[in-house]
Amino acid sequence: ALSARLRLVAAAEWWVGPPWGLPPAVRRSLGRIARTSGPGVLGPASLEADEVGLREECAGMVSTAPWGAVARIEETGTHGFVFVGPLAAVIVPKRAAGAEDMLRLVRERIGQGARAA
């Protein structure tokens, strides 16, 4: 359920955002997702972090990921990709209020350290 939800969010971002500006690994992952998924659930979303992990809500659907599932963060100038599986990521638009704080908190929590561009 979580990976399906995140694949849908990633696929939606693929159609909205410029794929040529993404790191090659992210481009490949999103390409695979886009080929196998529909446009997904669109609309306002919220992302929260607590002691257990991440919780995302969009269009009445709730997805959760424990901290142990968060593998890494990859970033572009406009988005953060919080990977919770090999092909599943929570996409965080950096223009959203609190996005940089959320990405910093996730980096600290998973021990990734400094921002990776």
DSSP file (Angstrom, degrees, kcal/mol; ACC not computed):
  #  RESIDUE AA STRUCTURE BP1 BP2  ACC     N-H-->O    O-->H-N    N-H-->O    O-->H-N    TCO  KAPPA ALPHA  PHI   PSI    X-CA   Y-CA   Z-CA
    1    1 A A     >        0   0    0      0, 0.0     4,-2.2     0, 0.0     5,-0.2   0.000 360.0 360.0 360.0 -47.1    0.0    0.0    0.0
    2    2 A L  H  >  +     0   0    0      2,-0.2     4,-2.6     1,-0.2     5,-0.2   0.953 360.0  44.9 -64.3 -49.5    2.8    2.5    0.9
    3    3 A S  H  > S+     0   0    0      1,-0.2     4,-2.4     2,-0.2    -1,-0.2   0.876 112.9  51.8 -65.9 -34.9    5.0    1.7   -2.0
    4    4 A A  H  > S+     0   0    0      2,-0.2     4,-1.9     1,-0.2    -1,-0.2   0.919 111.3  47.9 -64.4 -42.0    2.0    1.8   -4.4
    5    5 A R  H  X S+     0   0    0     -4,-2.2     4,-2.0     1,-0.2    36,-0.2   0.917 113.5  46.4 -63.9 -44.5    1.0    5.2   -3.0
    6    6 A L  H  X S+     0   0    0     -4,-2.6     4,-2.7     1,-0.2    83,-0.2   0.864 108.7  55.5 -69.8 -34.9    4.5    6.6   -3.3
    7    7 A R  H  X S+     0   0    0     -4,-2.4     4,-2.5    -5,-0.2    -1,-0.2   0.904 108.0  50.1 -61.3 -39.6    4.8    5.3   -6.8
    8    8 A L  H  X S+     0   0    0     -4,-1.9     4,-2.2     2,-0.2    -2,-0.2   0.908 110.7  48.2 -65.9 -41.3    1.7    7.2   -7.8
    9    9 A V  H  X S+     0   0    0     -4,-2.0     4,-2.1     2,-0.2    -2,-0.2   0.922 113.1  48.5 -63.8 -43.3    3.0   10.4   -6.2
   10   10 A A  H  X S+     0   0    0     -4,-2.7     4,-2.0     1,-0.2    -2,-0.2   0.898 110.3  51.4 -64.3 -39.9    6.3   10.0   -8.0
   11   11 A A  H  X S+     0   0    0     -4,-2.5     4,-1.5     2,-0.2    -1,-0.2   0.904 108.5  51.4 -64.0 -40.5    4.6    9.3  -11.3
   12   12 A A  H  X S+     0   0    0     -4,-2.2     4,-1.2     1,-0.2    -1,-0.2   0.913 109.4  50.3 -62.0 -41.9    2.5   12.4  -10.9
   13   13 A E  H  X S+     0   0    0     -4,-2.1     4,-3.5     1,-0.2    -1,-0.2   0.866 103.4  60.9 -64.0 -35.4    5.7   14.4  -10.3
   14   14 A W  H  < S+     0   0    0     -4,-2.0    -1,-0.2     1,-0.2    -2,-0.2   0.907 107.8  43.5 -57.4 -43.3    7.2   12.9  -13.5
   15   15 A W  H  < S+     0   0    0     -4,-1.5    -1,-0.2    -3,-0.2    -2,-0.2   0.746 121.7  39.7 -76.2 -22.2    4.5   14.4  -15.6
   16   16 A V  H  < S+     0   0    0     -4,-1.2    -2,-0.2    -3,-0.2    -3,-0.2   0.852 109.8  58.5 -93.8 -39.9    4.6   17.8  -13.9
   17   17 A G  S  < S-     0   0    0     -4,-3.5     0, 0.0    -5,-0.2     0, 0.0  -0.440  91.0 -97.5 -95.6 164.3    8.3   18.4  -13.3
   18   18 A P    >   -     0   0    0      0, 0.0     3,-1.3     0, 0.0     4,-0.1  -0.703  30.1-165.4 -81.5 107.9   11.3   18.6  -15.6
   19   19 A P  G >  S+     0   0    0      0, 0.0     3,-1.5     0, 0.0     8,-0.1   0.754  79.9  70.6 -67.3 -23.6   12.9   15.1  -15.7
   20   20 A W  G 3  S+     0   0    0      1,-0.3     7,-0.1     7,-0.0     0, 0.0   0.697  92.8  58.3 -68.7 -16.9   16.1   16.4  -17.3
   21   21 A G  G <  S+     0   0    0     -3,-1.3    -1,-0.3     2,-0.1    56,-0.2   0.435  88.5  96.7 -90.4   0.6   17.1   18.3  -14.1
   22   22 A L  S <  S-     0   0    0     -3,-1.5    54,-0.1    -4,-0.1     5,-0.0  -0.559  86.2 -96.4 -90.9 153.4   17.1   15.2  -11.9
   23   23 A P     >  -     0   0    0      0, 0.0     4,-2.6     0, 0.0     3,-0.4  -0.349  42.0-109.7 -60.3 149.6   20.1   13.1  -11.0
   24   24 A P  H  > S+     0   0    0      0, 0.0     4,-2.6     0, 0.0     5,-0.2   0.851 116.7  52.1 -54.0 -41.4   20.5   10.0  -13.3
   25   25 A A  H  > S+     0   0    0      1,-0.2     4,-2.2     2,-0.2     5,-0.2   0.909 112.4  45.6 -64.0 -40.8   19.5    7.5  -10.6
   26   26 A V  H  > S+     0   0    0     -3,-0.4     4,-3.0     2,-0.2     5,-0.3   0.913 111.6  52.8 -67.4 -42.4   16.3    9.4   -9.8
   27   27 A R  H  X S+     0   0    0     -4,-2.6     4,-2.2     1,-0.2    -2,-0.2   0.921 111.0  46.8 -58.4 -45.1   15.5    9.8  -13.5
   28   28 A R  H  X S+     0   0    0     -4,-2.6     4,-2.1     2,-0.2    -1,-0.2   0.927 113.8  47.8 -63.5 -45.0   15.8    6.1  -14.0
   29   29 A S  H  X S+     0   0    0     -4,-2.2     4,-2.2     1,-0.2    -2,-0.2   0.933 113.9  46.0 -62.2 -46.9   13.7    5.3  -11.0
   30   30 A L  H  X S+     0   0    0     -4,-3.0     4,-3.0     1,-0.2    -1,-0.2   0.856 109.1  56.5 -66.3 -33.8   11.0    7.7  -12.0
   31   31 A G  H  X S+     0   0    0     -4,-2.2     4,-1.8    -5,-0.3    -1,-0.2   0.920 108.3  47.0 -61.9 -44.0   11.1    6.5  -15.6
   32   32 A R  H  X S+     0   0    0     -4,-2.1     4,-1.0     2,-0.2    -2,-0.2   0.912 114.2  47.9 -63.1 -42.3   10.3    2.9  -14.4
   33   33 A I  H >X S+     0   0    0     -4,-2.2     4,-1.3     1,-0.2     3,-0.8   0.933 110.2  51.3 -63.9 -45.8    7.6    4.2  -12.1
   34   34 A A  H 3< S+     0   0    0     -4,-3.0    -1,-0.2     1,-0.3    -2,-0.2   0.844 108.0  53.0 -62.3 -34.3    6.0    6.3  -14.9
   35   35 A R  H 3< S+     0   0    0     -4,-1.8    -1,-0.3     1,-0.2    -2,-0.2   0.752 118.6  34.9 -72.2 -23.2    5.9    3.3  -17.3
   36   36 A T  H << S+     0   0    0     -4,-1.0     2,-0.3    -3,-0.8    -2,-0.2   0.483 112.3  59.2-111.8  -3.9    4.1    1.1  -14.8
   37   37 A S  S  < S-     0   0    0     -4,-1.3   -33,-0.0    -3,-0.2   -29,-0.0  -0.844  70.4-122.8-126.8 160.3    1.8    3.5  -12.9
   38   38 A G        -     0   0    0     -2,-0.3   -27,-0.1     1,-0.0   -26,-0.1  -0.151  53.5 -78.1 -83.6-171.8   -1.1    5.9  -13.7
   39   39 A P        -     0   0    0      0, 0.0   -27,-0.1     0, 0.0   -24,-0.1   0.678  69.9-151.9 -69.2 -16.0   -1.0    9.6  -12.8
   40   40 A G        -     0   0    0    -29,-0.1     2,-0.5   -28,-0.1   -31,-0.1  -0.210  36.9 -29.3  82.0-171.3   -1.9    8.8   -9.1
   41   41 A V        -     0   0    0    -36,-0.2     2,-0.3    17,-0.0   -29,-0.1  -0.735  64.3-165.4 -87.2 125.8   -3.7   10.8   -6.5
   42   42 A L        +     0   0    0     -2,-0.5    -2,-0.1    17,-0.1   -33,-0.0  -0.809  34.8  71.1-113.0 153.8   -3.3   14.5   -7.0
   43   43 A G  S    S-     0   0    0     -2,-0.3    -2,-0.0    15,-0.1     0, 0.0  -0.744  84.0 -22.5 135.6 179.8   -4.0   17.4   -4.7
   44   44 A P        -     0   0    0      0, 0.0    15,-0.8     0, 0.0     2,-0.3  -0.283  62.4-171.0 -59.3 142.5   -2.8   19.0   -1.5
   45   45 A A  E     -A   58   0A   0     13,-0.2     2,-0.4    14,-0.1    13,-0.2  -0.936  14.0-152.3-134.6 156.3   -0.6   16.8    0.7
   46   46 A S  E     -A   57   0A   0     11,-2.3    11,-2.4    -2,-0.3     2,-0.4  -0.979   4.3-161.8-128.8 146.8    0.9   16.9    4.1
   47   47 A L  E     -A   56   0A   0     -2,-0.4     2,-0.3     9,-0.2     9,-0.2  -0.996  11.8-178.9-129.1 126.3    4.0   15.2    5.4
   48   48 A E  E     -A   55   0A   0      7,-2.9     7,-2.5    -2,-0.4     2,-0.4  -0.918  11.2-155.9-124.7 150.7    4.6   14.7    9.1
   49   49 A A  E     +A   54   0A   0     -2,-0.3     2,-0.2     5,-0.2     5,-0.2  -0.982  21.3 155.7-125.7 138.6    7.5   13.1   11.0
   50   50 A D        -     0   0    0      3,-2.3    -2,-0.0    -2,-0.4     0, 0.0  -0.745  60.8 -72.0-141.6-167.2    7.4   11.7   14.5
   51   51 A E  S    S+     0   0    0     -2,-0.2    16,-0.2     1,-0.2     3,-0.1   0.758 129.1  48.9 -64.2 -24.7    9.4    9.1   16.6
   52   52 A V  S    S-     0   0    0      1,-0.2    15,-1.8    14,-0.1     2,-0.3   0.872 118.3 -93.7 -84.2 -40.0    7.9    6.2   14.6
   53   53 A G  E     - B   0  66A   0     13,-0.3    -3,-2.3    14,-0.1     2,-0.3  -0.964  60.7 -22.8 162.2-145.6    8.5    7.5   11.1
   54   54 A L  E     -AB  49  65A   0     11,-2.9    11,-2.3    -2,-0.3     2,-0.4  -0.778  41.6-167.4-105.4 147.0    6.9    9.5    8.3
   55   55 A R  E     -AB  48  64A   0     -7,-2.5    -7,-2.9    -2,-0.3     2,-0.4  -0.984   5.5-173.0-135.0 121.9    3.2   10.0    7.7
   56   56 A E  E     -AB  47  63A   0      7,-3.1     7,-2.9    -2,-0.4     2,-0.4  -0.941   1.6-169.6-116.9 137.0    1.8   11.4    4.4
   57   57 A E  E     +AB  46  62A   0    -11,-2.4   -11,-2.3    -2,-0.4     2,-0.3  -0.993  14.3 158.5-127.6 131.3   -1.8   12.3    3.7
   58   58 A C  E >   -AB  45  61A   0      3,-2.3     3,-2.4    -2,-0.4   -13,-0.2  -0.952  69.1 -10.6-152.3 129.3   -3.2   13.2    0.3
   59   59 A A  T 3  S-     0   0    0    -15,-0.8     3,-0.1    -2,-0.3   -14,-0.1   0.846 128.4 -52.3  51.6  41.0   -6.8   13.2   -0.9
   60   60 A G  T 3  S+     0   0    0      1,-0.3     2,-0.4     0, 0.0    -1,-0.3   0.428 113.6 117.9  79.5  -1.9   -8.0   11.3    2.2
   61   61 A M  E <   -B   58   0A   0     -3,-2.4    -3,-2.3   -56,-0.0     2,-0.4  -0.798  48.7-156.9 -98.9 141.4   -5.3    8.6    1.8
   62   62 A V  E     -B   57   0A   0     -2,-0.4     2,-0.4    -5,-0.2    -5,-0.2  -0.972   9.6-176.3-121.1 130.9   -2.7    8.0    4.5
   63   63 A S  E     -B   56   0A   0     -7,-2.9    -7,-3.1    -2,-0.4     2,-0.3  -0.968   5.0-169.2-123.2 140.8    0.7    6.4    3.9
   64   64 A T  E     -B   55   0A   0     -2,-0.4    -9,-0.2    -9,-0.2   -62,-0.1  -0.941   9.0-172.5-128.8 153.1    3.2    5.7    6.6
   65   65 A A  E     -B   54   0A   0    -11,-2.3   -11,-2.9    -2,-0.3     5,-0.1  -0.957  22.6-132.0-142.7 122.9    6.9    4.6    6.6
   66   66 A P  E >>  -B   53   0A   0      0, 0.0     3,-2.1     0, 0.0     4,-0.6  -0.359  31.5-108.2 -69.3 157.3    8.9    3.7    9.7
   67   67 A W  G >4 S+     0   0    0    -15,-1.8     3,-1.1     1,-0.3   -14,-0.1   0.832 118.4  63.8 -56.2 -33.2   12.3    5.2   10.0
   68   68 A G  G 34 S+     0   0    0      1,-0.2    -1,-0.3     3,-0.0   -15,-0.1   0.724  99.2  54.6 -64.2 -20.6   13.9    1.9    9.3
   69   69 A A  G <4 S+     0   0    0     -3,-2.1     2,-0.8     2,-0.0    -1,-0.2   0.641  82.1  98.7 -86.2 -15.7   12.4    2.0    5.8
   70   70 A V    <<  +     0   0    0     -3,-1.1    14,-0.3    -4,-0.6     3,-0.1  -0.634  47.4 173.9 -79.4 110.9   13.8    5.4    4.9
   71   71 A A        -     0   0    0     12,-2.6     2,-0.3    -2,-0.8    -1,-0.2   0.891  51.4 -37.9 -87.4 -43.4   16.9    4.6    2.9
   72   72 A R  E     -C   83   0B   0     11,-0.9    11,-2.4     2,-0.0     2,-0.4  -0.978  46.6-115.3-170.1 171.0   18.2    7.9    1.6
   73   73 A I  E     -C   82   0B   0     -2,-0.3     2,-0.4     9,-0.2     9,-0.2  -0.994  21.4-172.7-123.4 134.3   17.4   11.4    0.4
   74   74 A E  E     -C   81   0B   0      7,-2.0     7,-3.3    -2,-0.4     2,-0.4  -0.954  14.4-163.6-119.2 146.9   18.3   12.7   -3.1
   75   75 A E  E     -C   80   0B   0     41,-0.6     2,-0.2    -2,-0.4     5,-0.2  -0.956  19.3-173.2-135.3 149.4   17.8   16.3   -4.0
   76   76 A T        -     0   0    0      3,-2.8   -54,-0.1    -2,-0.4    40,-0.0  -0.616  53.6 -89.1-115.5-175.5   17.5   18.7   -6.9
   77   77 A G  S    S+     0   0    0     -2,-0.2     3,-0.1   -56,-0.2    40,-0.0   0.749 126.3  29.0 -66.4 -22.5   17.2   22.5   -6.6
   78   78 A T  S    S+     0   0    0      1,-0.2    16,-2.8    16,-0.1    17,-0.5   0.607 120.6  36.5-115.5 -16.2   13.5   22.2   -6.4
   79   79 A H  E     - D   0  93B   0     14,-0.3    -3,-2.8    15,-0.1     2,-0.4  -0.978  54.6-146.5-142.1 151.5   12.6   18.9   -4.8
   80   80 A G  E     -CD  75  92B   0     12,-2.4    12,-3.2    -2,-0.3     2,-0.6  -0.945  14.7-154.1-110.8 140.2   13.7   16.4   -2.2
   81   81 A F  E     -CD  74  91B   0     -7,-3.3    -7,-2.0    -2,-0.4     2,-0.9  -0.941   3.6-163.6-118.0 107.6   13.1   12.7   -2.8
   82   82 A V  E     -CD  73  90B   0      8,-2.8     8,-2.7    -2,-0.6     2,-0.4  -0.802  17.4-146.8 -93.8 102.7   12.9   10.7    0.5
   83   83 A F  E     +CD  72  89B   0    -11,-2.4   -12,-2.6    -2,-0.9   -11,-0.9  -0.568  28.8 170.1 -79.3 125.1   13.4    7.1   -0.6
   84   84 A V  S    S+     0   0    0      4,-2.4     5,-0.2    -2,-0.4    -1,-0.1   0.105  74.4   2.0-115.2  16.8   11.5    4.5    1.4
   85   85 A G  S    S-     0   0    0      3,-0.9     3,-0.2     1,-0.1    -1,-0.2  -0.934  94.3 -77.9 177.1 174.3   12.3    1.7   -1.1
   86   86 A P  S    S+     0   0    0      0, 0.0    -1,-0.1     0, 0.0    -3,-0.0   0.838 130.2  14.4 -61.8 -33.4   14.3    1.1   -4.2
   87   87 A L  S    S+     0   0    0     -3,-0.1     2,-0.5   -55,-0.0   -54,-0.0   0.244 112.1  88.9-123.4  10.9   11.6    2.7   -6.4
   88   88 A A        +     0   0    0     -3,-0.2    -4,-2.4   -78,-0.0    -3,-0.9  -0.945  46.1 161.5-119.7 128.0    9.4    4.5   -3.9
   89   89 A A  E     -D   83   0B   0     -2,-0.5     2,-0.6    -6,-0.3    -6,-0.3  -0.999  38.2-127.9-143.0 145.0   10.0    8.0   -2.7
   90   90 A V  E     -D   82   0B   0     -8,-2.7    -8,-2.8    -2,-0.3     2,-0.6  -0.832  32.8-140.9 -85.2 125.4    8.1   10.7   -0.9
   91   91 A I  E     -D   81   0B   0     -2,-0.6   -10,-0.2   -10,-0.2   -12,-0.0  -0.805  16.3-168.1 -95.6 124.2    8.5   13.8   -3.1
   92   92 A V  E     -D   80   0B   0    -12,-3.2   -12,-2.4    -2,-0.6     2,-0.3  -0.917  14.1-144.4-115.2 105.2    8.9   17.1   -1.1
   93   93 A P  E >   -D   79   0B   0      0, 0.0     3,-1.7     0, 0.0   -14,-0.3  -0.547  10.3-144.3 -66.8 125.9    8.6   20.3   -3.1
   94   94 A K  T 3  S+     0   0    0    -16,-2.8     6,-0.3    -2,-0.3     5,-0.2   0.682  95.6  66.8 -68.2 -16.6   11.2   22.7   -1.6
   95   95 A R  T 3  S+     0   0    0    -17,-0.5    -1,-0.3     4,-0.1     2,-0.1   0.653  80.9 102.3 -76.8 -13.7    8.8   25.6   -2.2
   96   96 A A  S X  S-     0   0    0     -3,-1.7     3,-1.9     1,-0.1     4,-0.3  -0.413  89.5 -95.0 -71.1 145.1    6.4   24.2    0.3
   97   97 A A  T 3  S+     0   0    0      1,-0.3    -1,-0.1     2,-0.1    -2,-0.1  -0.389 109.6   9.2 -59.9 129.2    6.4   25.8    3.8
   98   98 A G  T 3> S+     0   0    0     -2,-0.1     4,-2.4    -4,-0.1    -1,-0.3   0.474  89.3 126.0  81.4   2.7    8.6   23.8    6.2
   99   99 A A  H <> S+     0   0    0     -3,-1.9     4,-2.7     1,-0.2     5,-0.2   0.923  72.5  47.6 -62.8 -46.4   10.1   21.6    3.4
  100  100 A E  H  > S+     0   0    0     -4,-0.3     4,-2.3    -6,-0.3    -1,-0.2   0.893 112.7  50.0 -63.4 -38.9   13.8   22.4    4.2
  101  101 A D  H  > S+     0   0    0      2,-0.2     4,-2.4     1,-0.2    -1,-0.2   0.908 111.3  49.3 -64.4 -41.3   13.2   21.8    7.9
  102  102 A M  H  X S+     0   0    0     -4,-2.4     4,-2.4     2,-0.2    -2,-0.2   0.929 112.0  47.2 -63.7 -45.7   11.5   18.4    7.1
  103  103 A L  H  X S+     0   0    0     -4,-2.7     4,-2.6     1,-0.2    -1,-0.2   0.897 112.3  50.3 -63.8 -39.7   14.4   17.4    4.8
  104  104 A R  H  X S+     0   0    0     -4,-2.3     4,-2.5    -5,-0.2    -1,-0.2   0.921 110.8  49.6 -63.0 -44.1   17.0   18.4    7.4
  105  105 A L  H  X S+     0   0    0     -4,-2.4     4,-2.6     2,-0.2    -2,-0.2   0.908 112.1  47.2 -62.2 -43.0   15.1   16.4   10.1
  106  106 A V  H  X S+     0   0    0     -4,-2.4     4,-2.4     2,-0.2     6,-0.2   0.926 111.0  51.6 -65.7 -43.9   14.9   13.3    7.9
  107  107 A R  H  X>S+     0   0    0     -4,-2.6     5,-2.5     1,-0.2     6,-0.8   0.929 113.5  44.9 -57.0 -45.5   18.6   13.6    7.0
  108  108 A E  H ><5S+     0   0    0     -4,-2.5     3,-0.7     3,-0.2    -2,-0.2   0.918 112.1  52.0 -64.2 -43.4   19.5   13.8   10.7
  109  109 A R  H 3<5S+     0   0    0     -4,-2.6    -1,-0.2     1,-0.2    -2,-0.2   0.870 115.8  39.0 -64.2 -38.1   17.2   11.0   11.7
  110  110 A I  H 3<5S-     0   0    0     -4,-2.4    -1,-0.2    -5,-0.1    -2,-0.2   0.447 111.6-117.2 -94.2   1.1   18.6    8.6    9.1
  111  111 A G  T <<5S+     0   0    0     -3,-0.7    -3,-0.2    -4,-0.7    -4,-0.1   0.792  70.3 136.6  73.8  28.0   22.2    9.7    9.6
  112  112 A Q      < -     0   0    0     -5,-2.5     2,-0.2    -6,-0.2    -4,-0.2   0.714  43.0-164.3 -81.0 -19.3   22.7   11.0    6.1
  113  113 A G        +     0   0    0     -6,-0.8    -1,-0.2    -9,-0.1     3,-0.1  -0.495  46.7  26.0  78.5-140.6   24.4   14.2    7.3
  114  114 A A  S    S-     0   0    0     -2,-0.2     0, 0.0     1,-0.2     0, 0.0  -0.085  97.4 -77.4 -63.3 158.7   24.9   17.2    5.0
  115  115 A R        -     0   0    0      1,-0.1     2,-0.6     2,-0.0    -1,-0.2  -0.285  41.3-147.9 -57.0 133.0   22.7   18.0    2.1
  116  116 A A              0   0    0     -3,-0.1   -41,-0.6     1,-0.1    -1,-0.1  -0.934 360.0 360.0-106.5 117.2   23.3   15.8   -1.0
  117  117 A A              0   0    0     -2,-0.6    -1,-0.1   -43,-0.1   -40,-0.1   0.438 360.0 360.0 -96.9 360.0   22.7   17.7   -4.2
